[in-house]
Amino acid sequence: MASSSNHSNPPCAACKFLRRKCLSGCNFAPYFPPEEPTKFANVHKIFGASNVSKLLNEILPHQREDAVNSLAYEAEARLKDPVYGCVGAISVLQRQVLHLQKELDATNADLMRYASNENTSSFNHIPINRVQNRNKNNLGRRGNSDYGAPAGGSSLDPDSGFCFPYPSPWFDNPSGGGLGSG
Protein backbone atom coordinates (compact mmCIF):
# COMPACT_ATOMS: atom_id res chain seq x y z
CA MET A 1 0.00 0.00 0.00
CA ALA A 2 1.70 3.19 -1.13
CA SER A 3 0.96 6.28 0.83
CA SER A 4 1.32 9.77 -0.53
CA SER A 5 3.07 12.52 1.36
CA ASN A 6 -0.20 14.40 1.75
CA HIS A 7 -1.72 11.72 3.97
CA SER A 8 1.20 11.51 6.39
CA ASN A 9 1.93 15.24 6.53
CA PRO A 10 -0.89 17.74 6.14
CA PRO A 11 -0.07 20.74 3.97
CA CYS A 12 1.18 23.86 5.71
CA ALA A 13 -1.25 26.71 6.26
CA ALA A 14 0.25 28.66 3.36
CA CYS A 15 -0.12 25.87 0.81
CA LYS A 16 -3.59 25.02 2.05
CA PHE A 17 -4.64 28.68 1.77
CA LEU A 18 -3.10 29.01 -1.70
CA ARG A 19 -4.59 25.62 -2.68
CA ARG A 20 -1.38 24.13 -3.87
CA LYS A 21 0.53 20.97 -3.09
CA CYS A 22 2.92 21.34 -0.17
CA LEU A 23 6.27 19.95 -1.27
CA SER A 24 8.99 18.73 1.04
CA GLY A 25 11.12 21.87 0.47
CA CYS A 26 8.28 24.35 1.05
CA ASN A 27 9.61 27.68 2.39
CA PHE A 28 6.42 28.33 4.33
CA ALA A 29 6.02 24.94 6.05
CA PRO A 30 8.35 25.53 9.06
CA TYR A 31 6.79 28.90 9.84
CA PHE A 32 3.09 28.45 9.00
CA PRO A 33 1.96 25.16 10.53
CA PRO A 34 -1.44 23.75 9.55
CA GLU A 35 -2.76 24.44 13.07
CA GLU A 36 -2.46 28.22 12.51
CA PRO A 37 -4.32 29.01 9.29
CA THR A 38 -5.19 32.61 10.25
CA LYS A 39 -1.51 33.45 10.74
CA PHE A 40 -0.78 32.96 7.05
CA ALA A 41 -4.13 34.39 5.95
CA ASN A 42 -3.37 37.67 7.74
CA VAL A 43 0.22 37.84 6.44
CA HIS A 44 -0.95 37.08 2.90
CA LYS A 45 -3.71 39.71 3.08
CA ILE A 46 -1.29 42.46 4.16
CA PHE A 47 2.03 41.54 2.50
CA GLY A 48 1.20 38.98 -0.19
CA ALA A 49 2.53 35.43 -0.48
CA SER A 50 5.05 36.35 -3.17
CA ASN A 51 6.61 39.13 -1.08
CA VAL A 52 6.82 36.88 1.98
CA SER A 53 8.45 34.13 -0.10
CA LYS A 54 11.03 36.58 -1.46
CA LEU A 55 11.74 37.89 2.02
CA LEU A 56 12.25 34.39 3.42
CA ASN A 57 14.69 33.58 0.59
CA GLU A 58 16.70 36.76 1.16
CA ILE A 59 17.33 36.46 4.90
CA LEU A 60 19.50 34.00 6.76
CA PRO A 61 17.79 30.78 7.92
CA HIS A 62 18.29 31.50 11.63
CA GLN A 63 16.48 34.86 11.22
CA ARG A 64 13.46 33.55 9.34
CA GLU A 65 11.34 32.53 12.32
CA ASP A 66 11.71 35.96 13.92
CA ALA A 67 10.92 37.63 10.61
CA VAL A 68 7.76 35.57 10.14
CA ASN A 69 6.64 36.28 13.72
CA SER A 70 7.21 39.99 13.12
CA LEU A 71 5.27 39.87 9.86
CA ALA A 72 2.42 38.03 11.56
CA TYR A 73 2.31 40.54 14.40
CA GLU A 74 2.39 43.50 12.01
CA ALA A 75 -0.30 41.94 9.81
CA GLU A 76 -2.60 41.33 12.77
CA ALA A 77 -2.03 44.85 14.08
CA ARG A 78 -2.58 46.32 10.60
CA LEU A 79 -5.88 44.47 10.29
CA LYS A 80 -7.02 45.81 13.67
CA ASP A 81 -5.77 49.35 12.98
CA PRO A 82 -5.29 49.92 9.22
CA VAL A 83 -3.77 53.38 9.65
CA TYR A 84 -1.18 52.91 12.40
CA GLY A 85 -0.75 49.14 12.71
CA CYS A 86 1.70 48.08 15.40
CA VAL A 87 2.99 51.65 15.70
CA GLY A 88 -0.38 52.58 17.17
CA ALA A 89 -0.12 49.74 19.69
CA ILE A 90 3.43 50.80 20.60
CA SER A 91 2.28 54.40 21.02
CA VAL A 92 -0.55 53.35 23.36
CA LEU A 93 1.88 51.26 25.40
CA GLN A 94 4.38 54.13 25.61
CA ARG A 95 1.65 56.46 26.89
CA GLN A 96 0.69 53.86 29.48
CA VAL A 97 4.33 53.56 30.57
CA LEU A 98 4.61 57.35 30.94
CA HIS A 99 1.37 57.49 32.93
CA LEU A 100 2.46 54.65 35.19
CA GLN A 101 5.90 56.22 35.64
CA LYS A 102 4.29 59.48 36.77
CA GLU A 103 2.03 57.52 39.12
CA LEU A 104 5.04 55.63 40.49
CA ASP A 105 6.96 58.88 41.00
CA ALA A 106 4.01 60.40 42.86
CA THR A 107 3.68 57.29 45.02
CA ASN A 108 7.42 57.31 45.77
CA ALA A 109 7.17 60.98 46.74
CA ASP A 110 4.27 60.13 49.06
CA LEU A 111 6.32 57.32 50.57
CA MET A 112 9.26 59.62 51.09
CA ARG A 113 7.01 62.18 52.83
CA TYR A 114 5.50 59.43 54.95
CA ALA A 115 8.91 57.98 55.80
CA SER A 116 10.19 61.46 56.62
CA ASN A 117 7.23 62.05 58.93
CA GLU A 118 7.72 58.62 60.50
CA ASN A 119 11.41 59.30 61.11
CA THR A 120 10.58 62.65 62.65
CA SER A 121 7.82 61.10 64.74
CA SER A 122 9.94 58.17 65.83
CA PHE A 123 12.79 60.54 66.72
CA ASN A 124 10.43 62.70 68.75
CA HIS A 125 8.65 59.79 70.43
CA ILE A 126 11.54 58.16 72.22
CA PRO A 127 10.12 55.94 74.96
CA ILE A 128 10.22 57.74 78.31
CA ASN A 129 12.11 55.01 80.14
CA ARG A 130 14.87 55.07 77.52
CA VAL A 131 15.27 58.82 77.90
CA GLN A 132 15.10 58.58 81.70
CA ASN A 133 17.76 55.88 81.79
CA ARG A 134 19.92 57.84 79.41
CA ASN A 135 19.46 60.99 81.48
CA LYS A 136 20.33 59.24 84.74
CA ASN A 137 23.53 58.08 83.13
CA ASN A 138 24.29 61.59 81.86
CA LEU A 139 23.60 63.39 85.14
CA GLY A 140 26.92 62.45 86.68
CA ARG A 141 28.90 63.43 83.60
CA ARG A 142 27.25 66.62 82.44
CA GLY A 143 25.03 67.70 85.27
CA ASN A 144 21.54 69.06 84.85
CA SER A 145 20.45 72.14 82.93
CA ASP A 146 19.17 75.33 84.55
CA TYR A 147 15.54 74.42 83.97
CA GLY A 148 15.64 70.89 85.29
CA ALA A 149 15.59 69.39 81.78
CA PRO A 150 17.29 66.12 81.03
CA ALA A 151 21.03 66.31 80.75
CA GLY A 152 22.47 67.11 77.39
CA GLY A 153 20.35 70.22 76.78
CA SER A 154 17.08 68.50 75.85
CA SER A 155 13.73 68.36 77.64
CA LEU A 156 11.10 65.65 77.91
CA ASP A 157 7.31 65.87 78.01
CA PRO A 158 6.31 62.95 80.26
CA ASP A 159 2.75 62.82 78.91
CA SER A 160 3.59 62.37 75.24
CA GLY A 161 7.19 61.20 75.46
CA PHE A 162 8.13 64.04 73.13
CA CYS A 163 11.77 64.94 73.51
CA PHE A 164 12.63 68.53 72.67
CA PRO A 165 16.15 69.17 71.34
CA TYR A 166 16.46 72.22 73.62
CA PRO A 167 15.82 72.88 77.32
CA SER A 168 12.21 73.74 78.12
CA PRO A 169 11.01 75.23 81.45
CA TRP A 170 7.40 74.07 80.89
CA PHE A 171 7.71 70.34 81.51
CA ASP A 172 8.56 68.41 84.65
CA ASN A 173 11.19 65.75 84.31
CA PRO A 174 12.01 62.72 86.44
CA SER A 175 14.69 64.65 88.32
CA GLY A 176 12.02 66.97 89.77
CA GLY A 177 13.21 70.19 88.13
CA GLY A 178 11.36 72.57 85.89
CA LEU A 179 8.78 75.29 86.45
CA GLY A 180 5.88 72.86 86.78
CA SER A 181 7.47 71.12 89.76
CA GLY A 182 7.56 74.08 92.09
LONUTI-782958 format. One record per atom (N, C-alpha, C, O): x, y, z. Coordinates in steps of 0.02 Angstrom, whole numbers, plus 50000, padded with zeros to 5 digits. Example, Ala and Ser with C-alpha at 12.3 -4.5 7.8 and 13.67 -1.06 7.14 Angstrom:
2
506604971650390
506154977550390
506604983550390
507124983450423
506424988850354
506844994750357
506455000250394
506705005750402
This chain:
182
500414994250000
500005000050000
500445006250000
500795007450049
500445009949949
500855016049943
500465021849972
499875022849957
500815025550012
500485031450041
500805037650013
501405037950003
500395042650000
500665048949974
500885053250032
500695052150089
501275058250016
501535062650068
500985066850098
501055069150155
500445067950062
499905072050088
499535068650145
499275072150189
499515062050146
499145058650198
499555058450263
499265058850317
500195057850259
500605057550319
500735064550348
500745065450409
500845069450305
500975076250327
500455080850295
500415081450234
500045084150337
499565088750307
499925094750278
500475096350300
499635097950229
499975103750199
500015109450249
499585110050293
500515113550242
500595119350286
500015124150274
499655123550224
499935128850318
499375133650313
499425137750250
498915139650221
500045139350228
500125143350168
499905139550106
499535142150065
500125133350099
499945129450040
499195127850040
498885127749987
498925126550098
498205125150102
497815131350082
497325130850046
498025137250105
497685143450088
497745144950014
497255147049982
498335143749986
498455145049915
498215139449870
498235140049809
497975133949901
497715128149866
498225125149818
498095124049758
498805123949846
499315120649806
499615114949847
499515114549907
499975110649813
500275104949845
500875107249887
501295111049863
500905104849947
501465106749991
502035101749981
501975095949999
502565104049951
503145099849937
503595099449998
503535103250045
504055094749995
504505093750052
504955099750065
505155100850122
505125103650015
505565109450024
505185115950028
505455121250011
504565115750049
504145121850052
504445126850101
504605125250158
504535133150078
504805138450120
504345140350177
504575142650230
503705139550166
503215141650217
503095136550272
502895138350327
503205130150257
503015124750303
503295125550374
502915124550422
503935127250384
504175127650453
503875133450493
503875133350555
503615138450458
503395144550492
502645145450494
502385149450534
502285141850452
501545142350450
501255135250456
501055132350406
501245132650517
500985125850527
500235125450511
499895130550512
499995119450496
499285118750478
498805120650535
498225122150523
499045120550596
498625122250654
498485129750659
498045131750697
498855133850621
498775141150625
498605144150557
499005147750528
498015142650532
497845145150465
497755152750462
497905155750410
497525155850515
497415163050513
498075166950511
498095172550487
498595163950538
499245167350537
499455168750465
499635174350448
499425163650423
499615164850353
499095169150317
499275173450276
498465168050331
497945172050297
498045179450310
497985183550264
498195181350372
498325188450387
498945191050352
498945196550324
499485187150354
500115189250322
500015189950247
500255194750216
499655185250217
499535185450145
499105191550126
499225194750075
498605193050168
498155198550154
498525205250156
498375209750116
499005205950201
499355212350208
499975212750163
500075217850130
500385207450160
501015207750125
501025204050059
501405205750014
500615199050051
500605194949991
501085189049997
501635189650024
500875183249971
501275177149976
501935177849939
502445175549962
501925181049881
502535181849842
503055185949879
503645184249879
502845191449909
503315195649946
503595192050007
504185192750022
503175188150041
503415184450099
503915179150077
504425178050110
503775175850021
504235170749995
504905173749977
505425170949993
504905179549945
505515182949927
505905184949990
506515184149993
505555187450039
505875189550101
506205183550135
506775184050158
505855177950139
506135172050171
506745169450134
507205166950166
506765170150068
507345167950030
507945172650038
508515170550031
507815178950054
508355183850058
508705184050126
509275186150131
508365181850178
508665182350245
508975175650265
508815170450238
509405176050314
509755170050338
509255165250372
508765167550402
509375158750368
508895153950396
508765154850471
508195153750493
509265156850510
509145157550582
508735163850598
508505164550655
508635168250550
508245174350561
507525173750536
507115178050549
507385168450500
506735167750467
506155167250516
505625170350505
506235163550569
505675162750616
505495169450648
504905171050655
505995173250668
505855179850696
505535184450645
505075188250662
505755184050583
505465188250531
504735186450520
504315190950513
504575179950517
503885177850507
503455179950567
502885182250557
503715179250627
503325181450686
503205188950684
502665191250703
503695192750662
503605200050656
503095201750603
502675206150613
503135198250546
502635199350493
501935197650517
501465201350503
501875192250553
501215190150578
500945195250628
500355196950627
501375197750672
501165202750720
500955209250685
500435212050701
501355211450638
501205217550601
500555216650561
500145221250558
500465210950530
499855209750491
499235209950535
498725212950517
499275206750593
498705206750639
498555213750664
497975215750668
499075217450680
498985224350704
498715228750648
498295233050660
498945227650587
498715231650530
497985230150514
497615234650492
497765224050525
497065222350515
496625225650568
496065227750554
496875225950630
496495229150684
496495236750677
495985239950690
497045239550656
497125246850649
497455248250582
498075248650579
497065248950528
497365249650461
497815255750452
498255255650408
497725260950491
498115266950483
498795266350517
499315267650486
498795264550581
499415264550620
499735257750630
500335257350640
499355252450627
499635245750636
499945244850704
499665246950754
500525241650705
500855240450770
501145246850800
501265247150860
501255251950759
501505258350785
500975261350832
501155264350882
500345260550815
499815262950858
499815259250925
499735262350977
499915252750923
499945248750985
500545250851027
500495251351088
501115251950994
501715254051030
501605260951061
501815262151118
501285265451025
501145272051051
500695271751112
500815275351161
500175267651110
499735266851168
500125264151227
500035266551284
500545259251215
500945256351270
501435261451299
501545261651359
501735265551256
502195270651281
501835275851324
502095278051375
501225277751304
500835282351345
500655279251412
500675282551464
500495272751411
500345269351474
500965269251519
500915270251580
501545267951490
502165267851529
502295274751559
502475275151618
502205280051521
502315286751547
501825288251604
502015291051655
501195286351594
500685287551647
500875283651710
500845286351765
501055277351702
501235273251760
501875275751793
501945275251854
502345278351753
502955281151782
502805287251824
503075288151879
502345291551799
502145297451839
501795295251903
501915298051956
501365290251897
501015287651956
501515284752007
501445285652067
502015281051981
502525278252025
502935283652058
503085283152118
503115288852021
503485294452050
503085297852105
503345299552158
502435298952092
502015302052143
501955297652205
501975300052261
501885291152195
501845286452251
502505286352290
502495286252352
503065286352255
503715286552289
503795293052328
504075293052383
503555298652301
503585304952337
503155304652400
503355307052453
502565301652394
502145300752453
502485296352505
502465297852565
502805291052482
503165286652528
503735290252563
503855289452623
504085294352525
504635298152555
504375303052607
504665303652661
503805306452592
503505310952642
503285307052702
503405309252759
502975301352692
502755297252747
503345294852789
503335295252851
503865292352755
504465289952790
504795295652828
505045294752883
504805301552798
505095307352831
504695309152893
504985310652946
504045308952888
503625310252946
503705304852999
503705306353059
503765298652978
503865293153025
504535293853061
504575292853122
505055295653024
505705296553055
505685302253105
505975301753160
505355307653087
505295313353132
504895311253193
505075312853250
504335307753182
503915305553237
504285300553281
504245301053342
504625295853251
504975290853291
505555294053329
505735291753384
505865299253301
506395302753336
506115306553396
506415306753449
505525309553385
505225313553438
504855309353490
504715311853544
504695303253475
504335298953522
504785293553549
504635287553542
505325295553578
505775290853611
505425288553674
505175292753712
505395282153687
505065279753748
505365283253810
505965284353815
504915284953857
505115288753916
505655285053956
506145288153977
505565278753966
506055275154007
506745275053975
507255275054010
506775275053908
507435275453876
507765282153889
508365282553903
507365287553884
507635294153895
507825294953968
508355297653984
507405292454014
507555292954085
508195289354101
508625291954137
508275283254077
508885279454090
509485283054061
510015283454093
509405285654001
509965289253970
510135295454012
510715297054022
509625298854036
509735305054074
510055303454141
510485307254164
509855298054174
510175296254237
510915294954227
511325296654269
511065291854171
511765290454157
512145296854142
512735297454158
511815301754112
512145307954093
512195312954150
512605317554147
511795312154203
511805317054257
512495317554289
512715323154303
512825312054301
513465312254334
514005315354290
514475318254316
513935314654225
514455317154180
514355324454161
514835328354160
513735326454147
513625333154122
513265337554172
513285343654167
512925334554219
512525338554264
511845339954232
511715337654177
511435343754266
510775345354242
510755352454216
511185356454234
510275353954174
510225360754147
509895365354197
509645363054248
509875371754182
509585376654228
508845375554240
508595377254294
508495372954192
507775372154198
507565365154220
506975363554215
507995361154243
507825354554264
507685349754207
507375344554218
507905351354147
507805346954089
508295341254091
508795341654126
508175336154054
508645330654051
509335333054030
509395338053993
509835329654053
510525331654037
510635331353963
510315327553927
511085335353940
511245335653870
510875341153834
510915341653773
510495345453870
510185351153839
509505349653808
509255353953771
509195343953821
508545342553793
508045341953848
508225340853906
507395342553832
506875341853882
506365336653860
506315335153801
506005333853908
505555328253895
504865329853921
504775331853979
504355328853878
503665329353900
503445322453923
503405317953881
503315321453988
503155314754013
502495312153988
502395306053985
502035316453970
501375314153946
501425311053876
501135305753864
501775314353831
501805311953762
502445308253747
502485304553697
502955309153787
503605306053773
503985310153722
504505307953698
503735316053705
504065320253657
504705323153686
504685325953741
505245322353651
505895324753675
506095330853635
506225330253575
506115336653667
506325342753634
507085342953628
507425340753675
507355345553574
508075345953567
508385351653606
508985352753602
507985355453642
508235361153681
507915360953750
507405357653760
508205364453800
507915364453866
507245368153867
507185373453835
506755365553902
506115368753906
505905369353979
505925364354015
505705375254003
505515376254072
504795374054086
504575374454143
504415371754036
503705370454044
503545363254065
502985361954086
504015358654061
503865351754076
504265349254135
504855350854141
503925345354178
504285342054233
504685336354203
504505333654151
505225334654237
505595328854216
505695324354276
505555326454332
505935318354267
506015313654322
506465316154377
506415313754434
506895320954363
507345323354416
507015328454462
507305330554511
506375330454445
506015334954489
506125342254474
505855346454511
506495344054423
506605350954406
506055353754363
505555350454351
506155359754341
505685362854294
505195367354331
505115366754392
504865371854293
504395376554322
503775373054350
503495375254400
503555367654318
502945364354339
503035360554404
502535358254432
503635359654428
503745355654488
503715359754551
503695356954606
503725366354546
503785370454605
503165372454632
503145375954683
